Amino acid sequence: MKVQFELNGKPVEADVPPRTNLADCIRHTFMQTGTHVGCEHGVCGACTVIVDGAAVRSCLMLAVQAEDSRVTTVEGISDDKELTPLQASFRKHHALQCGFCTPVMLTTAHSLLTEEPDAYRDRIREVLSGNLCRCTGYVNIIEAVYQARSAYRR
């Protein structure tokens, strides 16, 4: 089936089998490999992307369901020229170790702070709790997101 949507600010089009999930489409068709596939059941959060402003599990969404949507992956939250304030905060607070969960933590945090730029630590913890990290214990990730809030205030 043909599907068209906006990926990281650019119009894209692909011909995919109807049962292709959005994660596989993003990774294999459009080569945006920051979107990871972990459990393939929507539990780990590794596949989280932003669709029309909402963080969603792309392993649970069919690619054809993204028709005419705006999809943003971790590659789309930065212009690649310099670190975003959120990325810089992750670096400053050592909010990553192995790096597997880093794209989803950044994507989810970006979605949260775009909607709730004054989110408190408890809210940040709640939102990020759906993304599994086996290395950091979340403390530095939560602090990094908390410290990046000012960049999202209008």
Disulfide bonds with the S-S distance in Angstrom:
none
